[in-house]
Amino acid sequence: MARYLVVAHRTAKSPELARKLAELRSRDPEARFVLLVPAAPPAGWVYEESEIQRRAKEEAEAAKAALEAQGISIEEAKPGDVSPILALEEELMAHPGEYQAIVLATLPPGLSRWLRLDVHSQAERFGLPVIHVIAH
């Protein structure tokens, strides 16, 4: 039974992510998924940290509901830091050894800020397999 850390924001409700999670569950019927939704940076330089965290929490709950409507059970949905790498690091440090892999969902090249930031390659430094899902 594997526990996956699913990291997504704008792609969290995507059918592509739901299909990948369903595929993982078909290989391991007891697989568990925790959804981590990093906060979206607002336009401009000034923002209220509590406001973006509130929005990320709302987005995480909405994404959990959307995935569950597609038949994917989500154990927990959490907001994270504006930096997806820092959000990942904080979650993995808070729960050492609890995850067997990271599922990272991004927009396609050219549209994805996370791909421009090389989040998918940087996530590999945590020593877990990284399953990259591109959602359209």
N, C-alpha and C positions, 0 to 999 in steps of 0.2 A: 504494500500500500504506500504509494508515493504522495507527498504533499508538495504542490506546485505553488510558487509565488507568481501570480499573474500581474504583470505591470502594463498598464494601458491608461490612456486618457481619452482622447477623441475617438479612439478605436475600440474602446471598452465595450460598446454595444454592438459591435460589428458581427455579421454572420460568419466572417472568416475566422474570427477568434472563437466563436461558439463551435464552429466545425472542428477546429484544432482541439479544443477542450473535450469535445465529444469523442474524437479519435483517441485521445489519451485515456479517456475513461473506458473506451471499448477494449483497450489493451490491459487496463487495470481497473476493474469495476469498483474498487475501493479507493480510487484516486480522490484526493481532496484538493480544493482550490481556494486560495486566499487572494483576493483582488486588491491590489495596491494602485491607487490613482493619485499620481503626483499632481500637485496644484498647478494650474495654468498661470504662467506669468501674465499679468495684466499689461496693457499697452502703457507705455511711459515708464518712468523711473520711480514714481512714488506710489506706494500702495500700502494698505493696511494688512499686515500678516494674518490677523484673525479673520478678516473678510475672505481672503483667498483660501484659507484653510476651511472656512465654513462652506464655501462654494465647492471645494474639492470633496468634502464629506457628502454634500448633496449629490455631486456627480457620481461618487462611489456607490451610494445607495441606489441611484437611478440605474447605473450600469449593472449592479447586482440583480435588480428586478428584471432588467432587459435580458440578461443572460439566463436567469431562472425561467423566464417566459419562453426561452428557446430550449428548455430542458436541461440546462446546466446548473447543478447545485453549487452555490458559492458558500463556503463555510463562513467567510467573513469578508467585509469590504472596508478598506481603510483609506483615508487620505494620506498623502505624503508631501514631502518638501517640494518646492518649485523645481529643484534640480532632480531629475529622475535618478541619477547615479547616487546622489546623497539620500534620496528616499529609499532606494534599494539597500544601500549600506546601513542605514538606520534600522530598517526592518530586519535585515539579516543579523545585525549585531544584537538586536533585542531578542532574537529567537535563534540562537546558534544551533546548528545541526538539525533544525526542524524541517528544512526544505531540501528536496532532492533535485529540483531543477527550477529554472526561471523561464517563464513564458513571457516574451516581450512582444507586444503588438504595436506596430507603427503604421503610419501612412506610407504610401509609396515614395520611392526616391523622387526628389524634386519638390515634394509637398511636405515631407517629414522634417520637422525641426530636430527630432531625436536622431535621425540618421545623419543630419549635418553635424550634430554634436558627437557622433560616433558612439552613441549610448550602447548599441548592440555589441560592439567590440569591447567597450570598457566594462560591460557587465560580466564578461568572461573572467575578469580578475578576481571575482569572488569564489572561483573554483567550482562552480556548479555548471552543469550543461545549460546553455541558453538556446531556447527554442524561439526562433524569430518568426512572427506571423506578420504578413503585410496585408493590411485591410484597405479596401478601396472606398 
